Amino acid sequence: MADALLQVERLVKTFPVAGRRGARLHAVDDLSFSIASGESLGLVGESGCGKSTLVRLLARLLDPSSGRIVFAGQDLAEIPAARFAGRPERAQIQMVFQDPTDSLNPRFTARHTITEPLRLLTALKGPAVAARLEEVAHQVGLPSELLSRFPHQLSGGQKARVGIARALAVQPRLLILDEPTAALDVSVQAVVLQLLDRLRRDLGLSVLFVSHDLNVVRLLTDRVAVMYLGKLVEEGPSEAVFRAPQHPYTQALVSCIPGQGPRIRLHGEVASPIDPPAQACRFEGRCPRREDRCGREAPAATTVGTAHRAACHFAQPARAPG
């Protein structure tokens, strides 16, 4: 993608398995995707598929085993995670965490929490820090009288706004949202999601939105990527993927959305991510359409529409015009 802000190329992350000499757990396995400037990409998949590991790799909290993470033309994978915190690129990639309570230091006021990254990652001093604090607090709808409060004195929605303000304070280009409303009451979730969507559009941010809520992903993202056991099994424009999912796993996920037709129930056990077979589909043990070839031949990604790809033997290739 020519205008990609983030380009991930053949990214791999494995972990050694305790007590099993030479065994490796394949958390992220040969992933490639991109996010354009100003674009939002939704990342979905069940627990254990590797989403959290991928997020930690992109935020440079973990070092990849192999592959490239190219951000604004620079391969961040070449910078060890231990040294990344002091780099200027740190300010350009910020994260909003799943639980605002756990992600806030209980000994810091909201003011301290929001201004800390300004002191660490920017050259702003004194009045400039105060001005930026006022600006970002206004952007997220955080009243000035709340800035002197500690986390235990704030509601869940207010703590979420503090976490968002902290991430936006240093004016990042890429915002990683890791289930940002999962810990909030349902009545507050919609308000915070609307705030995030408005901020993304107003500030021209690129966003990676990780969520289990497919309805939210459909509404708030331009494209969606579906992950299963460390691999991307489908990727494309959100509306196209939700309207006509091609991979059987995506079809099962979409069928869980109310009003999307009969529920597709998956049977069988999730395959182990420890040294998985290279020449087999990761999903074949649970796939309702499984054929013999699925167990002996890993499916290649098939183009099924404009910028819509699925790694499945049953995906229908797009027809050439005319």
C-alpha beads as a LAMMPS data file, in Angstrom:
LAMMPS data file: protein, C-alpha beads

322 atoms
321 bonds

1 atom types
1 bond types

-500.0 500.0 xlo xhi
-500.0 500.0 ylo yhi
-500.0 500.0 zlo zhi

Masses

1 110.0

Atoms # bond

1 1 1 0.000 0.000 0.000
2 1 1 1.672 3.184 -1.208
3 1 1 0.209 5.465 1.481
4 1 1 0.634 2.971 4.339
5 1 1 1.601 4.465 7.677
6 1 1 2.140 0.986 9.121
7 1 1 3.295 -1.964 7.029
8 1 1 3.642 -5.360 8.724
9 1 1 5.543 -7.917 6.677
10 1 1 5.758 -11.631 7.519
11 1 1 5.736 -10.977 11.241
12 1 1 6.485 -13.960 13.489
13 1 1 6.579 -14.331 17.261
14 1 1 7.231 -17.649 18.957
15 1 1 7.834 -18.507 22.607
16 1 1 9.697 -21.471 24.114
17 1 1 7.485 -24.021 25.863
18 1 1 8.501 -24.777 29.426
19 1 1 9.409 -28.408 29.956
20 1 1 9.406 -29.276 26.253
21 1 1 12.875 -28.971 24.830
22 1 1 12.904 -27.343 21.401
23 1 1 9.115 -26.820 21.296
24 1 1 7.826 -23.368 20.326
25 1 1 4.429 -21.747 20.762
26 1 1 3.527 -19.885 17.543
27 1 1 1.589 -16.858 18.799
28 1 1 1.939 -14.766 15.627
29 1 1 2.760 -16.675 12.473
30 1 1 3.697 -14.988 9.191
31 1 1 1.325 -12.002 9.400
32 1 1 1.292 -9.294 6.730
33 1 1 -1.061 -6.306 6.610
34 1 1 -1.021 -2.524 6.448
35 1 1 -2.825 0.504 7.849
36 1 1 -3.045 3.655 5.756
37 1 1 -2.846 7.176 7.129
38 1 1 -6.213 8.076 8.626
39 1 1 -7.564 4.533 8.303
40 1 1 -9.077 2.323 11.007
41 1 1 -8.472 -1.434 10.946
42 1 1 -10.479 -3.771 13.146
43 1 1 -8.778 -6.913 14.462
44 1 1 -11.074 -9.730 15.579
45 1 1 -10.701 -13.322 16.685
46 1 1 -11.397 -15.471 19.712
47 1 1 -9.274 -15.441 22.863
48 1 1 -5.906 -17.090 22.354
49 1 1 -5.648 -16.317 18.646
50 1 1 -2.652 -14.008 19.104
51 1 1 -4.261 -10.555 19.069
52 1 1 -2.663 -9.419 22.327
53 1 1 0.775 -10.620 21.253
54 1 1 0.415 -8.791 17.943
55 1 1 -0.554 -5.570 19.745
56 1 1 2.477 -5.854 22.032
57 1 1 4.728 -6.366 19.012
58 1 1 3.353 -3.294 17.237
59 1 1 3.678 -1.190 20.391
60 1 1 7.267 -2.493 20.684
61 1 1 6.693 -4.049 24.076
62 1 1 7.946 -7.335 22.607
63 1 1 10.652 -8.152 20.090
64 1 1 9.524 -10.157 17.041
65 1 1 11.147 -13.473 16.209
66 1 1 11.299 -12.370 12.578
67 1 1 9.581 -10.073 10.107
68 1 1 9.290 -6.314 9.663
69 1 1 7.207 -3.567 11.304
70 1 1 7.614 -0.563 9.030
71 1 1 6.206 2.647 10.499
72 1 1 6.449 5.872 8.481
73 1 1 9.163 4.260 6.377
74 1 1 11.307 2.972 9.251
75 1 1 11.598 -0.678 10.302
76 1 1 10.823 -0.576 14.020
77 1 1 11.604 -4.269 14.387
78 1 1 15.274 -3.318 14.121
79 1 1 14.966 -1.293 17.345
80 1 1 15.055 -3.543 20.449
81 1 1 11.967 -3.148 22.623
82 1 1 14.177 -2.283 25.598
83 1 1 15.461 0.818 23.762
84 1 1 12.237 1.841 22.043
85 1 1 10.834 3.729 25.055
86 1 1 13.423 6.457 24.608
87 1 1 12.928 6.859 20.862
88 1 1 10.881 9.656 19.225
89 1 1 8.790 6.986 17.486
90 1 1 7.379 6.042 20.914
91 1 1 5.249 9.186 20.884
92 1 1 3.908 8.337 17.419
93 1 1 2.411 4.988 18.497
94 1 1 0.172 5.122 21.556
95 1 1 -2.226 2.655 23.134
96 1 1 -5.527 2.832 25.004
97 1 1 -5.724 -0.210 27.259
98 1 1 -8.592 -2.564 27.994
99 1 1 -9.113 -1.738 31.664
100 1 1 -8.707 1.964 32.525
101 1 1 -8.488 1.163 36.242
102 1 1 -5.540 -1.201 35.863
103 1 1 -3.756 1.064 33.382
104 1 1 -3.778 4.173 35.634
105 1 1 -1.273 4.652 38.443
106 1 1 -3.390 4.937 41.616
107 1 1 -0.886 7.435 43.061
108 1 1 -1.131 9.829 40.100
109 1 1 -3.829 12.445 39.666
110 1 1 -5.483 12.726 36.263
111 1 1 -3.309 15.792 35.591
112 1 1 -0.105 13.873 36.383
113 1 1 -1.210 10.887 34.290
114 1 1 -1.917 12.995 31.198
115 1 1 1.169 15.205 31.438
116 1 1 3.684 12.458 32.240
117 1 1 4.130 11.385 28.572
118 1 1 4.499 15.059 27.622
119 1 1 7.460 15.351 29.981
120 1 1 8.989 12.067 28.869
121 1 1 8.381 12.116 25.116
122 1 1 8.244 15.762 24.066
123 1 1 10.282 18.927 24.494
124 1 1 7.346 20.844 26.017
125 1 1 8.009 22.660 29.277
126 1 1 6.038 24.629 31.871
127 1 1 3.247 26.727 30.292
128 1 1 3.341 24.660 27.075
129 1 1 2.625 21.468 29.045
130 1 1 -0.260 23.172 30.854
131 1 1 -1.679 24.451 27.549
132 1 1 -1.484 21.006 25.956
133 1 1 -3.152 19.458 29.019
134 1 1 -6.028 21.925 28.763
135 1 1 -6.384 21.261 25.046
136 1 1 -6.455 17.473 25.251
137 1 1 -8.757 17.467 28.305
138 1 1 -11.222 19.545 26.297
139 1 1 -10.920 17.165 23.324
140 1 1 -11.930 14.147 25.405
141 1 1 -14.606 15.977 27.402
142 1 1 -12.796 15.879 30.744
143 1 1 -13.818 18.826 32.979
144 1 1 -10.900 20.745 34.521
145 1 1 -12.185 20.142 38.057
146 1 1 -11.555 16.397 37.613
147 1 1 -7.873 16.794 36.776
148 1 1 -6.856 16.971 40.440
149 1 1 -8.582 13.686 41.273
150 1 1 -7.022 10.250 41.722
151 1 1 -8.337 7.173 39.864
152 1 1 -10.417 5.937 42.811
153 1 1 -12.259 9.263 42.755
154 1 1 -13.295 8.888 39.112
155 1 1 -16.064 6.901 37.455
156 1 1 -15.312 4.232 34.860
157 1 1 -16.139 6.578 32.004
158 1 1 -14.007 9.355 33.471
159 1 1 -11.045 6.987 33.890
160 1 1 -11.484 5.920 30.270
161 1 1 -11.297 9.578 29.195
162 1 1 -8.105 10.037 31.220
163 1 1 -6.562 7.029 29.469
164 1 1 -7.572 8.388 26.063
165 1 1 -6.226 11.844 26.926
166 1 1 -2.916 10.333 28.030
167 1 1 -2.568 8.538 24.694
168 1 1 -3.513 11.621 22.656
169 1 1 -1.426 14.111 24.618
170 1 1 1.738 13.473 22.587
171 1 1 -0.197 13.731 19.288
172 1 1 0.381 10.204 17.975
173 1 1 -0.168 9.151 14.387
174 1 1 -1.236 5.570 15.228
175 1 1 -3.603 4.760 18.086
176 1 1 -3.939 1.138 19.230
177 1 1 -7.257 0.493 20.973
178 1 1 -7.120 -2.803 22.862
179 1 1 -10.740 -3.602 23.811
180 1 1 -11.043 -0.022 25.114
181 1 1 -14.579 -0.371 26.483
182 1 1 -14.585 -4.017 27.620
183 1 1 -14.351 -3.098 31.324
184 1 1 -17.032 -0.382 31.184
185 1 1 -20.734 -0.563 31.946
186 1 1 -22.881 -0.990 28.851
187 1 1 -24.435 2.425 29.388
188 1 1 -20.980 4.044 29.193
189 1 1 -19.539 1.986 26.339
190 1 1 -21.493 3.695 23.573
191 1 1 -20.492 7.176 24.783
192 1 1 -16.782 6.291 24.881
193 1 1 -16.909 4.583 21.480
194 1 1 -18.588 7.612 19.931
195 1 1 -15.882 9.793 21.471
196 1 1 -13.109 7.602 20.012
197 1 1 -14.713 7.617 16.581
198 1 1 -15.081 11.420 16.614
199 1 1 -11.494 11.905 17.742
200 1 1 -10.209 9.587 15.037
201 1 1 -11.992 11.551 12.347
202 1 1 -11.251 15.009 13.758
203 1 1 -7.555 14.295 14.322
204 1 1 -6.965 12.174 11.223
205 1 1 -5.591 9.282 13.280
206 1 1 -4.764 5.828 12.044
207 1 1 -6.333 3.263 14.381
208 1 1 -5.939 -0.436 15.121
209 1 1 -9.131 -1.416 16.940
210 1 1 -9.029 -4.772 18.749
211 1 1 -12.423 -6.024 19.873
212 1 1 -14.676 -9.031 20.355
213 1 1 -17.742 -6.902 19.593
214 1 1 -18.326 -7.437 15.884
215 1 1 -21.136 -4.873 15.695
216 1 1 -18.779 -2.196 16.988
217 1 1 -16.025 -3.255 14.603
218 1 1 -18.438 -3.089 11.682
219 1 1 -19.572 0.415 12.600
220 1 1 -16.235 1.994 13.533
221 1 1 -13.657 0.525 11.150
222 1 1 -12.847 0.892 7.465
223 1 1 -11.331 -2.568 7.161
224 1 1 -11.314 -5.717 9.265
225 1 1 -8.754 -8.489 9.728
226 1 1 -9.763 -11.864 11.171
227 1 1 -7.145 -13.794 13.131
228 1 1 -7.136 -17.495 13.985
229 1 1 -4.333 -19.336 15.792
230 1 1 -1.687 -16.792 14.906
231 1 1 -2.649 -16.306 11.263
232 1 1 -4.836 -13.872 9.330
233 1 1 -7.567 -15.908 7.677
234 1 1 -9.527 -13.046 6.115
235 1 1 -9.044 -9.340 5.507
236 1 1 -10.953 -6.711 3.605
237 1 1 -13.315 -3.732 3.720
238 1 1 -15.500 -4.091 6.799
239 1 1 -18.793 -3.985 4.960
240 1 1 -17.641 -6.564 2.391
241 1 1 -16.326 -8.978 5.016
242 1 1 -19.460 -8.759 7.161
243 1 1 -21.815 -8.886 4.183
244 1 1 -20.141 -11.824 2.418
245 1 1 -17.574 -13.560 4.667
246 1 1 -15.562 -16.145 2.773
247 1 1 -13.626 -18.057 5.414
248 1 1 -15.729 -20.568 7.424
249 1 1 -14.332 -19.163 10.665
250 1 1 -15.380 -15.626 9.704
251 1 1 -18.783 -16.977 8.698
252 1 1 -19.176 -18.516 12.163
253 1 1 -18.185 -15.245 13.859
254 1 1 -20.573 -13.168 11.742
255 1 1 -23.424 -15.605 12.367
256 1 1 -23.246 -14.656 16.066
257 1 1 -24.398 -11.108 15.254
258 1 1 -28.145 -10.777 15.900
259 1 1 -30.103 -10.708 12.658
260 1 1 -27.333 -12.313 10.592
261 1 1 -29.183 -15.573 9.966
262 1 1 -28.810 -19.017 11.559
263 1 1 -26.022 -19.442 14.100
264 1 1 -23.093 -21.541 12.890
265 1 1 -21.839 -23.633 15.802
266 1 1 -18.291 -24.891 15.662
267 1 1 -17.406 -28.324 16.998
268 1 1 -14.118 -29.951 17.805
269 1 1 -11.110 -28.696 19.719
270 1 1 -8.974 -25.681 18.881
271 1 1 -5.669 -26.957 17.529
272 1 1 -2.550 -26.454 19.608
273 1 1 -0.392 -23.447 18.674
274 1 1 2.683 -25.438 19.734
275 1 1 4.639 -26.415 16.614
276 1 1 1.546 -26.504 14.335
277 1 1 1.884 -28.376 11.023
278 1 1 3.047 -26.169 8.178
279 1 1 1.130 -28.110 5.536
280 1 1 -2.395 -27.932 6.917
281 1 1 -5.162 -25.421 7.552
282 1 1 -5.156 -24.312 11.201
283 1 1 -8.961 -24.384 11.220
284 1 1 -9.498 -27.777 9.610
285 1 1 -10.323 -29.629 12.860
286 1 1 -13.361 -27.378 13.468
287 1 1 -14.348 -26.496 9.917
288 1 1 -17.856 -27.602 8.849
289 1 1 -16.645 -27.714 5.206
290 1 1 -13.478 -29.723 5.831
291 1 1 -12.138 -31.930 3.057
292 1 1 -9.095 -34.211 3.003
293 1 1 -6.930 -31.563 1.328
294 1 1 -7.449 -29.238 4.289
295 1 1 -5.378 -31.538 6.478
296 1 1 -2.470 -31.801 4.073
297 1 1 -2.366 -28.460 2.240
298 1 1 -2.221 -25.006 3.819
299 1 1 -4.552 -22.657 1.911
300 1 1 -3.096 -19.632 0.165
301 1 1 -4.804 -16.243 0.386
302 1 1 -7.349 -15.835 -2.409
303 1 1 -8.550 -12.461 -3.693
304 1 1 -12.347 -12.543 -3.484
305 1 1 -13.112 -8.871 -4.123
306 1 1 -11.582 -5.433 -4.120
307 1 1 -8.944 -5.565 -1.360
308 1 1 -10.792 -8.575 0.108
309 1 1 -8.746 -11.746 0.688
310 1 1 -9.395 -15.041 2.450
311 1 1 -7.006 -17.913 3.178
312 1 1 -9.377 -20.802 2.448
313 1 1 -9.639 -23.522 -0.206
314 1 1 -13.347 -22.697 -0.547
315 1 1 -13.015 -18.943 -1.047
316 1 1 -14.462 -17.836 -4.369
317 1 1 -11.932 -15.880 -6.484
318 1 1 -13.070 -12.534 -7.847
319 1 1 -14.062 -12.608 -11.496
320 1 1 -12.207 -10.400 -13.956
321 1 1 -14.384 -7.551 -15.300
322 1 1 -15.931 -8.167 -18.707

Bonds

1 1 1 2
2 1 2 3
3 1 3 4
4 1 4 5
5 1 5 6
6 1 6 7
7 1 7 8
8 1 8 9
9 1 9 10
10 1 10 11
11 1 11 12
12 1 12 13
13 1 13 14
14 1 14 15
15 1 15 16
16 1 16 17
17 1 17 18
18 1 18 19
19 1 19 20
20 1 20 21
21 1 21 22
22 1 22 23
23 1 23 24
24 1 24 25
25 1 25 26
26 1 26 27
27 1 27 28
28 1 28 29
29 1 29 30
30 1 30 31
31 1 31 32
32 1 32 33
33 1 33 34
34 1 34 35
35 1 35 36
36 1 36 37
37 1 37 38
38 1 38 39
39 1 39 40
40 1 40 41
41 1 41 42
42 1 42 43
43 1 43 44
44 1 44 45
45 1 45 46
46 1 46 47
47 1 47 48
48 1 48 49
49 1 49 50
50 1 50 51
51 1 51 52
52 1 52 53
53 1 53 54
54 1 54 55
55 1 55 56
56 1 56 57
57 1 57 58
58 1 58 59
59 1 59 60
60 1 60 61
61 1 61 62
62 1 62 63
63 1 63 64
64 1 64 65
65 1 65 66
66 1 66 67
67 1 67 68
68 1 68 69
69 1 69 70
70 1 70 71
71 1 71 72
72 1 72 73
73 1 73 74
74 1 74 75
75 1 75 76
76 1 76 77
77 1 77 78
78 1 78 79
79 1 79 80
80 1 80 81
81 1 81 82
82 1 82 83
83 1 83 84
84 1 84 85
85 1 85 86
86 1 86 87
87 1 87 88
88 1 88 89
89 1 89 90
90 1 90 91
91 1 91 92
92 1 92 93
93 1 93 94
94 1 94 95
95 1 95 96
96 1 96 97
97 1 97 98
98 1 98 99
99 1 99 100
100 1 100 101
101 1 101 102
102 1 102 103
103 1 103 104
104 1 104 105
105 1 105 106
106 1 106 107
107 1 107 108
108 1 108 109
109 1 109 110
110 1 110 111
111 1 111 112
112 1 112 113
113 1 113 114
114 1 114 115
115 1 115 116
116 1 116 117
117 1 117 118
118 1 118 119
119 1 119 120
120 1 120 121
121 1 121 122
122 1 122 123
123 1 123 124
124 1 124 125
125 1 125 126
126 1 126 127
127 1 127 128
128 1 128 129
129 1 129 130
130 1 130 131
131 1 131 132
132 1 132 133
133 1 133 134
134 1 134 135
135 1 135 136
136 1 136 137
137 1 137 138
138 1 138 139
139 1 139 140
140 1 140 141
141 1 141 142
142 1 142 143
143 1 143 144
144 1 144 145
145 1 145 146
146 1 146 147
147 1 147 148
148 1 148 149
149 1 149 150
150 1 150 151
151 1 151 152
152 1 152 153
153 1 153 154
154 1 154 155
155 1 155 156
156 1 156 157
157 1 157 158
158 1 158 159
159 1 159 160
160 1 160 161
161 1 161 162
162 1 162 163
163 1 163 164
164 1 164 165
165 1 165 166
166 1 166 167
167 1 167 168
168 1 168 169
169 1 169 170
170 1 170 171
171 1 171 172
172 1 172 173
173 1 173 174
174 1 174 175
175 1 175 176
176 1 176 177
177 1 177 178
178 1 178 179
179 1 179 180
180 1 180 181
181 1 181 182
182 1 182 183
183 1 183 184
184 1 184 185
185 1 185 186
186 1 186 187
187 1 187 188
188 1 188 189
189 1 189 190
190 1 190 191
191 1 191 192
192 1 192 193
193 1 193 194
194 1 194 195
195 1 195 196
196 1 196 197
197 1 197 198
198 1 198 199
199 1 199 200
200 1 200 201
201 1 201 202
202 1 202 203
203 1 203 204
204 1 204 205
205 1 205 206
206 1 206 207
207 1 207 208
208 1 208 209
209 1 209 210
210 1 210 211
211 1 211 212
212 1 212 213
213 1 213 214
214 1 214 215
215 1 215 216
216 1 216 217
217 1 217 218
218 1 218 219
219 1 219 220
220 1 220 221
221 1 221 222
222 1 222 223
223 1 223 224
224 1 224 225
225 1 225 226
226 1 226 227
227 1 227 228
228 1 228 229
229 1 229 230
230 1 230 231
231 1 231 232
232 1 232 233
233 1 233 234
234 1 234 235
235 1 235 236
236 1 236 237
237 1 237 238
238 1 238 239
239 1 239 240
240 1 240 241
241 1 241 242
242 1 242 243
243 1 243 244
244 1 244 245
245 1 245 246
246 1 246 247
247 1 247 248
248 1 248 249
249 1 249 250
250 1 250 251
251 1 251 252
252 1 252 253
253 1 253 254
254 1 254 255
255 1 255 256
256 1 256 257
257 1 257 258
258 1 258 259
259 1 259 260
260 1 260 261
261 1 261 262
262 1 262 263
263 1 263 264
264 1 264 265
265 1 265 266
266 1 266 267
267 1 267 268
268 1 268 269
269 1 269 270
270 1 270 271
271 1 271 272
272 1 272 273
273 1 273 274
274 1 274 275
275 1 275 276
276 1 276 277
277 1 277 278
278 1 278 279
279 1 279 280
280 1 280 281
281 1 281 282
282 1 282 283
283 1 283 284
284 1 284 285
285 1 285 286
286 1 286 287
287 1 287 288
288 1 288 289
289 1 289 290
290 1 290 291
291 1 291 292
292 1 292 293
293 1 293 294
294 1 294 295
295 1 295 296
296 1 296 297
297 1 297 298
298 1 298 299
299 1 299 300
300 1 300 301
301 1 301 302
302 1 302 303
303 1 303 304
304 1 304 305
305 1 305 306
306 1 306 307
307 1 307 308
308 1 308 309
309 1 309 310
310 1 310 311
311 1 311 312
312 1 312 313
313 1 313 314
314 1 314 315
315 1 315 316
316 1 316 317
317 1 317 318
318 1 318 319
319 1 319 320
320 1 320 321
321 1 321 322
